[in-house]
Amino acid sequence: MIKKICYSLATLFVLLLILVNCSFLRYFFPQTYPHTYCSDKCKFWTLEKGKGRHTLEDVEMSFEAYKTETNQPNLVLHRRFYRKWWQIWNWVDFFTERRWDYPYAERDEDT
């Protein structure tokens, strides 16, 4: 009896995860915006707005232009937003989107 209850709860939890992560419902929950990036002790700072406005590709292009302008080819772009792991509806985004590959910097001095 206890095994059936445990299996039922585990199945319910997995179904809930799938429903929240893979359906349109996840867009009604809080997101991780704004996606801000900086480098060079935040002398370079930009914002990814997403949804076709100012995308990650635009951020990367402006960062490459900044590195060329300042003649600092070894600069690293950091994200200034962290993963909120408790937001299970964003887990798909956390594992599939390229923005999460950039290192996280908590302070300007860390960039």
Phi and psi in radians as a Rosetta constraint file:
Dihedral C 1 N 2 CA 2 C 2 CIRCULARHARMONIC -1.163 0.35
Dihedral N 2 CA 2 C 2 N 3 CIRCULARHARMONIC -0.662 0.35
Dihedral C 2 N 3 CA 3 C 3 CIRCULARHARMONIC -1.089 0.35
Dihedral N 3 CA 3 C 3 N 4 CIRCULARHARMONIC -0.700 0.35
Dihedral C 3 N 4 CA 4 C 4 CIRCULARHARMONIC -1.100 0.35
Dihedral N 4 CA 4 C 4 N 5 CIRCULARHARMONIC -0.724 0.35
Dihedral C 4 N 5 CA 5 C 5 CIRCULARHARMONIC -1.135 0.35
Dihedral N 5 CA 5 C 5 N 6 CIRCULARHARMONIC -0.760 0.35
Dihedral C 5 N 6 CA 6 C 6 CIRCULARHARMONIC -1.102 0.35
Dihedral N 6 CA 6 C 6 N 7 CIRCULARHARMONIC -0.776 0.35
Dihedral C 6 N 7 CA 7 C 7 CIRCULARHARMONIC -1.110 0.35
Dihedral N 7 CA 7 C 7 N 8 CIRCULARHARMONIC -0.699 0.35
Dihedral C 7 N 8 CA 8 C 8 CIRCULARHARMONIC -1.137 0.35
Dihedral N 8 CA 8 C 8 N 9 CIRCULARHARMONIC -0.756 0.35
Dihedral C 8 N 9 CA 9 C 9 CIRCULARHARMONIC -1.157 0.35
Dihedral N 9 CA 9 C 9 N 10 CIRCULARHARMONIC -0.712 0.35
Dihedral C 9 N 10 CA 10 C 10 CIRCULARHARMONIC -1.128 0.35
Dihedral N 10 CA 10 C 10 N 11 CIRCULARHARMONIC -0.750 0.35
Dihedral C 10 N 11 CA 11 C 11 CIRCULARHARMONIC -1.101 0.35
Dihedral N 11 CA 11 C 11 N 12 CIRCULARHARMONIC -0.755 0.35
Dihedral C 11 N 12 CA 12 C 12 CIRCULARHARMONIC -1.072 0.35
Dihedral N 12 CA 12 C 12 N 13 CIRCULARHARMONIC -0.735 0.35
Dihedral C 12 N 13 CA 13 C 13 CIRCULARHARMONIC -1.110 0.35
Dihedral N 13 CA 13 C 13 N 14 CIRCULARHARMONIC -0.775 0.35
Dihedral C 13 N 14 CA 14 C 14 CIRCULARHARMONIC -1.116 0.35
Dihedral N 14 CA 14 C 14 N 15 CIRCULARHARMONIC -0.756 0.35
Dihedral C 14 N 15 CA 15 C 15 CIRCULARHARMONIC -1.098 0.35
Dihedral N 15 CA 15 C 15 N 16 CIRCULARHARMONIC -0.687 0.35
Dihedral C 15 N 16 CA 16 C 16 CIRCULARHARMONIC -1.106 0.35
Dihedral N 16 CA 16 C 16 N 17 CIRCULARHARMONIC -0.760 0.35
Dihedral C 16 N 17 CA 17 C 17 CIRCULARHARMONIC -1.044 0.35
Dihedral N 17 CA 17 C 17 N 18 CIRCULARHARMONIC -0.783 0.35
Dihedral C 17 N 18 CA 18 C 18 CIRCULARHARMONIC -1.135 0.35
Dihedral N 18 CA 18 C 18 N 19 CIRCULARHARMONIC -0.776 0.35
Dihedral C 18 N 19 CA 19 C 19 CIRCULARHARMONIC -1.073 0.35
Dihedral N 19 CA 19 C 19 N 20 CIRCULARHARMONIC -0.791 0.35
Dihedral C 19 N 20 CA 20 C 20 CIRCULARHARMONIC -1.269 0.35
Dihedral N 20 CA 20 C 20 N 21 CIRCULARHARMONIC -0.639 0.35
Dihedral C 20 N 21 CA 21 C 21 CIRCULARHARMONIC -1.457 0.35
Dihedral N 21 CA 21 C 21 N 22 CIRCULARHARMONIC -0.574 0.35
Dihedral C 21 N 22 CA 22 C 22 CIRCULARHARMONIC -1.937 0.35
Dihedral N 22 CA 22 C 22 N 23 CIRCULARHARMONIC 0.224 0.35
Dihedral C 22 N 23 CA 23 C 23 CIRCULARHARMONIC -2.098 0.35
Dihedral N 23 CA 23 C 23 N 24 CIRCULARHARMONIC 3.014 0.35
Dihedral C 23 N 24 CA 24 C 24 CIRCULARHARMONIC -1.162 0.35
Dihedral N 24 CA 24 C 24 N 25 CIRCULARHARMONIC -0.270 0.35
Dihedral C 24 N 25 CA 25 C 25 CIRCULARHARMONIC -1.048 0.35
Dihedral N 25 CA 25 C 25 N 26 CIRCULARHARMONIC -0.546 0.35
Dihedral C 25 N 26 CA 26 C 26 CIRCULARHARMONIC -1.111 0.35
Dihedral N 26 CA 26 C 26 N 27 CIRCULARHARMONIC -0.379 0.35
Dihedral C 26 N 27 CA 27 C 27 CIRCULARHARMONIC -1.327 0.35
Dihedral N 27 CA 27 C 27 N 28 CIRCULARHARMONIC -0.220 0.35
Dihedral C 27 N 28 CA 28 C 28 CIRCULARHARMONIC -1.601 0.35
Dihedral N 28 CA 28 C 28 N 29 CIRCULARHARMONIC -0.139 0.35
Dihedral C 28 N 29 CA 29 C 29 CIRCULARHARMONIC -1.656 0.35
Dihedral N 29 CA 29 C 29 N 30 CIRCULARHARMONIC 2.841 0.35
Dihedral C 29 N 30 CA 30 C 30 CIRCULARHARMONIC -1.027 0.35
Dihedral N 30 CA 30 C 30 N 31 CIRCULARHARMONIC 2.499 0.35
Dihedral C 30 N 31 CA 31 C 31 CIRCULARHARMONIC -1.912 0.35
Dihedral N 31 CA 31 C 31 N 32 CIRCULARHARMONIC -3.053 0.35
Dihedral C 31 N 32 CA 32 C 32 CIRCULARHARMONIC -1.686 0.35
Dihedral N 32 CA 32 C 32 N 33 CIRCULARHARMONIC 0.133 0.35
Dihedral C 32 N 33 CA 33 C 33 CIRCULARHARMONIC -1.146 0.35
Dihedral N 33 CA 33 C 33 N 34 CIRCULARHARMONIC 2.713 0.35
Dihedral C 33 N 34 CA 34 C 34 CIRCULARHARMONIC -1.434 0.35
Dihedral N 34 CA 34 C 34 N 35 CIRCULARHARMONIC 2.580 0.35
Dihedral C 34 N 35 CA 35 C 35 CIRCULARHARMONIC -1.660 0.35
Dihedral N 35 CA 35 C 35 N 36 CIRCULARHARMONIC 1.707 0.35
Dihedral C 35 N 36 CA 36 C 36 CIRCULARHARMONIC -1.834 0.35
Dihedral N 36 CA 36 C 36 N 37 CIRCULARHARMONIC 2.544 0.35
Dihedral C 36 N 37 CA 37 C 37 CIRCULARHARMONIC -2.275 0.35
Dihedral N 37 CA 37 C 37 N 38 CIRCULARHARMONIC 2.598 0.35
Dihedral C 37 N 38 CA 38 C 38 CIRCULARHARMONIC -2.683 0.35
Dihedral N 38 CA 38 C 38 N 39 CIRCULARHARMONIC 2.917 0.35
Dihedral C 38 N 39 CA 39 C 39 CIRCULARHARMONIC -2.762 0.35
Dihedral N 39 CA 39 C 39 N 40 CIRCULARHARMONIC 2.915 0.35
Dihedral C 39 N 40 CA 40 C 40 CIRCULARHARMONIC 0.999 0.35
Dihedral N 40 CA 40 C 40 N 41 CIRCULARHARMONIC 0.887 0.35
Dihedral C 40 N 41 CA 41 C 41 CIRCULARHARMONIC 0.933 0.35
Dihedral N 41 CA 41 C 41 N 42 CIRCULARHARMONIC 0.695 0.35
Dihedral C 41 N 42 CA 42 C 42 CIRCULARHARMONIC 1.091 0.35
Dihedral N 42 CA 42 C 42 N 43 CIRCULARHARMONIC 0.439 0.35
Dihedral C 42 N 43 CA 43 C 43 CIRCULARHARMONIC -1.231 0.35
Dihedral N 43 CA 43 C 43 N 44 CIRCULARHARMONIC -0.522 0.35
Dihedral C 43 N 44 CA 44 C 44 CIRCULARHARMONIC -1.808 0.35
Dihedral N 44 CA 44 C 44 N 45 CIRCULARHARMONIC 2.180 0.35
Dihedral C 44 N 45 CA 45 C 45 CIRCULARHARMONIC -2.476 0.35
Dihedral N 45 CA 45 C 45 N 46 CIRCULARHARMONIC 2.385 0.35
Dihedral C 45 N 46 CA 46 C 46 CIRCULARHARMONIC -2.656 0.35
Dihedral N 46 CA 46 C 46 N 47 CIRCULARHARMONIC 2.985 0.35
Dihedral C 46 N 47 CA 47 C 47 CIRCULARHARMONIC -2.300 0.35
Dihedral N 47 CA 47 C 47 N 48 CIRCULARHARMONIC 2.342 0.35
Dihedral C 47 N 48 CA 48 C 48 CIRCULARHARMONIC -1.713 0.35
Dihedral N 48 CA 48 C 48 N 49 CIRCULARHARMONIC 2.021 0.35
Dihedral C 48 N 49 CA 49 C 49 CIRCULARHARMONIC -1.574 0.35
Dihedral N 49 CA 49 C 49 N 50 CIRCULARHARMONIC -0.495 0.35
Dihedral C 49 N 50 CA 50 C 50 CIRCULARHARMONIC 1.316 0.35
Dihedral N 50 CA 50 C 50 N 51 CIRCULARHARMONIC -3.108 0.35
Dihedral C 50 N 51 CA 51 C 51 CIRCULARHARMONIC 0.892 0.35
Dihedral N 51 CA 51 C 51 N 52 CIRCULARHARMONIC 0.772 0.35
Dihedral C 51 N 52 CA 52 C 52 CIRCULARHARMONIC 1.468 0.35
Dihedral N 52 CA 52 C 52 N 53 CIRCULARHARMONIC -0.040 0.35
Dihedral C 52 N 53 CA 53 C 53 CIRCULARHARMONIC -1.580 0.35
Dihedral N 53 CA 53 C 53 N 54 CIRCULARHARMONIC -1.345 0.35
Dihedral C 53 N 54 CA 54 C 54 CIRCULARHARMONIC -2.161 0.35
Dihedral N 54 CA 54 C 54 N 55 CIRCULARHARMONIC 1.591 0.35
Dihedral C 54 N 55 CA 55 C 55 CIRCULARHARMONIC -1.460 0.35
Dihedral N 55 CA 55 C 55 N 56 CIRCULARHARMONIC 3.079 0.35
Dihedral C 55 N 56 CA 56 C 56 CIRCULARHARMONIC -1.081 0.35
Dihedral N 56 CA 56 C 56 N 57 CIRCULARHARMONIC -0.624 0.35
Dihedral C 56 N 57 CA 57 C 57 CIRCULARHARMONIC -1.091 0.35
Dihedral N 57 CA 57 C 57 N 58 CIRCULARHARMONIC -0.675 0.35
Dihedral C 57 N 58 CA 58 C 58 CIRCULARHARMONIC -1.123 0.35
Dihedral N 58 CA 58 C 58 N 59 CIRCULARHARMONIC -0.703 0.35
Dihedral C 58 N 59 CA 59 C 59 CIRCULARHARMONIC -1.072 0.35
Dihedral N 59 CA 59 C 59 N 60 CIRCULARHARMONIC -0.811 0.35
Dihedral C 59 N 60 CA 60 C 60 CIRCULARHARMONIC -1.138 0.35
Dihedral N 60 CA 60 C 60 N 61 CIRCULARHARMONIC -0.677 0.35
Dihedral C 60 N 61 CA 61 C 61 CIRCULARHARMONIC -1.156 0.35
Dihedral N 61 CA 61 C 61 N 62 CIRCULARHARMONIC -0.741 0.35
Dihedral C 61 N 62 CA 62 C 62 CIRCULARHARMONIC -1.190 0.35
Dihedral N 62 CA 62 C 62 N 63 CIRCULARHARMONIC -0.555 0.35
Dihedral C 62 N 63 CA 63 C 63 CIRCULARHARMONIC -1.196 0.35
Dihedral N 63 CA 63 C 63 N 64 CIRCULARHARMONIC -0.731 0.35
Dihedral C 63 N 64 CA 64 C 64 CIRCULARHARMONIC -1.091 0.35
Dihedral N 64 CA 64 C 64 N 65 CIRCULARHARMONIC -0.677 0.35
Dihedral C 64 N 65 CA 65 C 65 CIRCULARHARMONIC -1.124 0.35
Dihedral N 65 CA 65 C 65 N 66 CIRCULARHARMONIC -0.698 0.35
Dihedral C 65 N 66 CA 66 C 66 CIRCULARHARMONIC -1.111 0.35
Dihedral N 66 CA 66 C 66 N 67 CIRCULARHARMONIC -0.761 0.35
Dihedral C 66 N 67 CA 67 C 67 CIRCULARHARMONIC -1.069 0.35
Dihedral N 67 CA 67 C 67 N 68 CIRCULARHARMONIC -0.677 0.35
Dihedral C 67 N 68 CA 68 C 68 CIRCULARHARMONIC -1.204 0.35
Dihedral N 68 CA 68 C 68 N 69 CIRCULARHARMONIC -0.771 0.35
Dihedral C 68 N 69 CA 69 C 69 CIRCULARHARMONIC -1.083 0.35
Dihedral N 69 CA 69 C 69 N 70 CIRCULARHARMONIC -0.701 0.35
Dihedral C 69 N 70 CA 70 C 70 CIRCULARHARMONIC -1.617 0.35
Dihedral N 70 CA 70 C 70 N 71 CIRCULARHARMONIC -0.022 0.35
Dihedral C 70 N 71 CA 71 C 71 CIRCULARHARMONIC 0.971 0.35
Dihedral N 71 CA 71 C 71 N 72 CIRCULARHARMONIC 0.831 0.35
Dihedral C 71 N 72 CA 72 C 72 CIRCULARHARMONIC -2.262 0.35
Dihedral N 72 CA 72 C 72 N 73 CIRCULARHARMONIC 1.366 0.35
Dihedral C 72 N 73 CA 73 C 73 CIRCULARHARMONIC -1.224 0.35
Dihedral N 73 CA 73 C 73 N 74 CIRCULARHARMONIC -0.218 0.35
Dihedral C 73 N 74 CA 74 C 74 CIRCULARHARMONIC -1.683 0.35
Dihedral N 74 CA 74 C 74 N 75 CIRCULARHARMONIC 0.124 0.35
Dihedral C 74 N 75 CA 75 C 75 CIRCULARHARMONIC -1.120 0.35
Dihedral N 75 CA 75 C 75 N 76 CIRCULARHARMONIC 2.625 0.35
Dihedral C 75 N 76 CA 76 C 76 CIRCULARHARMONIC -2.078 0.35
Dihedral N 76 CA 76 C 76 N 77 CIRCULARHARMONIC 2.332 0.35
Dihedral C 76 N 77 CA 77 C 77 CIRCULARHARMONIC -1.434 0.35
Dihedral N 77 CA 77 C 77 N 78 CIRCULARHARMONIC 2.299 0.35
Dihedral C 77 N 78 CA 78 C 78 CIRCULARHARMONIC -2.042 0.35
Dihedral N 78 CA 78 C 78 N 79 CIRCULARHARMONIC 2.555 0.35
Dihedral C 78 N 79 CA 79 C 79 CIRCULARHARMONIC -1.612 0.35
Dihedral N 79 CA 79 C 79 N 80 CIRCULARHARMONIC 2.516 0.35
Dihedral C 79 N 80 CA 80 C 80 CIRCULARHARMONIC -1.910 0.35
Dihedral N 80 CA 80 C 80 N 81 CIRCULARHARMONIC 0.385 0.35
Dihedral C 80 N 81 CA 81 C 81 CIRCULARHARMONIC -2.240 0.35
Dihedral N 81 CA 81 C 81 N 82 CIRCULARHARMONIC 2.507 0.35
Dihedral C 81 N 82 CA 82 C 82 CIRCULARHARMONIC -1.925 0.35
Dihedral N 82 CA 82 C 82 N 83 CIRCULARHARMONIC 2.863 0.35
Dihedral C 82 N 83 CA 83 C 83 CIRCULARHARMONIC -1.323 0.35
Dihedral N 83 CA 83 C 83 N 84 CIRCULARHARMONIC 2.313 0.35
Dihedral C 83 N 84 CA 84 C 84 CIRCULARHARMONIC -1.788 0.35
Dihedral N 84 CA 84 C 84 N 85 CIRCULARHARMONIC 1.539 0.35
Dihedral C 84 N 85 CA 85 C 85 CIRCULARHARMONIC -1.065 0.35
Dihedral N 85 CA 85 C 85 N 86 CIRCULARHARMONIC -0.419 0.35
Dihedral C 85 N 86 CA 86 C 86 CIRCULARHARMONIC -1.232 0.35
Dihedral N 86 CA 86 C 86 N 87 CIRCULARHARMONIC -0.235 0.35
Dihedral C 86 N 87 CA 87 C 87 CIRCULARHARMONIC -1.495 0.35
Dihedral N 87 CA 87 C 87 N 88 CIRCULARHARMONIC 1.429 0.35
Dihedral C 87 N 88 CA 88 C 88 CIRCULARHARMONIC -1.082 0.35
Dihedral N 88 CA 88 C 88 N 89 CIRCULARHARMONIC -0.407 0.35
Dihedral C 88 N 89 CA 89 C 89 CIRCULARHARMONIC -1.241 0.35
Dihedral N 89 CA 89 C 89 N 90 CIRCULARHARMONIC -0.222 0.35
Dihedral C 89 N 90 CA 90 C 90 CIRCULARHARMONIC -1.749 0.35
Dihedral N 90 CA 90 C 90 N 91 CIRCULARHARMONIC 0.044 0.35
Dihedral C 90 N 91 CA 91 C 91 CIRCULARHARMONIC -1.066 0.35
Dihedral N 91 CA 91 C 91 N 92 CIRCULARHARMONIC -0.683 0.35
Dihedral C 91 N 92 CA 92 C 92 CIRCULARHARMONIC -1.058 0.35
Dihedral N 92 CA 92 C 92 N 93 CIRCULARHARMONIC -0.783 0.35
Dihedral C 92 N 93 CA 93 C 93 CIRCULARHARMONIC -1.068 0.35
Dihedral N 93 CA 93 C 93 N 94 CIRCULARHARMONIC -0.739 0.35
Dihedral C 93 N 94 CA 94 C 94 CIRCULARHARMONIC -1.047 0.35
Dihedral N 94 CA 94 C 94 N 95 CIRCULARHARMONIC -0.606 0.35
Dihedral C 94 N 95 CA 95 C 95 CIRCULARHARMONIC -1.677 0.35
Dihedral N 95 CA 95 C 95 N 96 CIRCULARHARMONIC -0.235 0.35
Dihedral C 95 N 96 CA 96 C 96 CIRCULARHARMONIC -1.994 0.35
Dihedral N 96 CA 96 C 96 N 97 CIRCULARHARMONIC -0.418 0.35
Dihedral C 96 N 97 CA 97 C 97 CIRCULARHARMONIC -1.533 0.35
Dihedral N 97 CA 97 C 97 N 98 CIRCULARHARMONIC 2.488 0.35
Dihedral C 97 N 98 CA 98 C 98 CIRCULARHARMONIC -1.209 0.35
Dihedral N 98 CA 98 C 98 N 99 CIRCULARHARMONIC -0.416 0.35
Dihedral C 98 N 99 CA 99 C 99 CIRCULARHARMONIC -1.053 0.35
Dihedral N 99 CA 99 C 99 N 100 CIRCULARHARMONIC -0.459 0.35
Dihedral C 99 N 100 CA 100 C 100 CIRCULARHARMONIC -1.417 0.35
Dihedral N 100 CA 100 C 100 N 101 CIRCULARHARMONIC -0.125 0.35
Dihedral C 100 N 101 CA 101 C 101 CIRCULARHARMONIC -1.366 0.35
Dihedral N 101 CA 101 C 101 N 102 CIRCULARHARMONIC -0.336 0.35
Dihedral C 101 N 102 CA 102 C 102 CIRCULARHARMONIC -1.286 0.35
Dihedral N 102 CA 102 C 102 N 103 CIRCULARHARMONIC 2.510 0.35
Dihedral C 102 N 103 CA 103 C 103 CIRCULARHARMONIC -1.176 0.35
Dihedral N 103 CA 103 C 103 N 104 CIRCULARHARMONIC 2.555 0.35
Dihedral C 103 N 104 CA 104 C 104 CIRCULARHARMONIC -1.561 0.35
Dihedral N 104 CA 104 C 104 N 105 CIRCULARHARMONIC 2.360 0.35
Dihedral C 104 N 105 CA 105 C 105 CIRCULARHARMONIC -2.160 0.35
Dihedral N 105 CA 105 C 105 N 106 CIRCULARHARMONIC 2.164 0.35
Dihedral C 105 N 106 CA 106 C 106 CIRCULARHARMONIC -1.367 0.35
Dihedral N 106 CA 106 C 106 N 107 CIRCULARHARMONIC -0.606 0.35
Dihedral C 106 N 107 CA 107 C 107 CIRCULARHARMONIC -2.135 0.35
Dihedral N 107 CA 107 C 107 N 108 CIRCULARHARMONIC 2.801 0.35
Dihedral C 107 N 108 CA 108 C 108 CIRCULARHARMONIC -1.030 0.35
Dihedral N 108 CA 108 C 108 N 109 CIRCULARHARMONIC -0.663 0.35
Dihedral C 108 N 109 CA 109 C 109 CIRCULARHARMONIC -1.170 0.35
Dihedral N 109 CA 109 C 109 N 110 CIRCULARHARMONIC -0.350 0.35
Dihedral C 109 N 110 CA 110 C 110 CIRCULARHARMONIC -1.405 0.35
Dihedral N 110 CA 110 C 110 N 111 CIRCULARHARMONIC -0.131 0.35
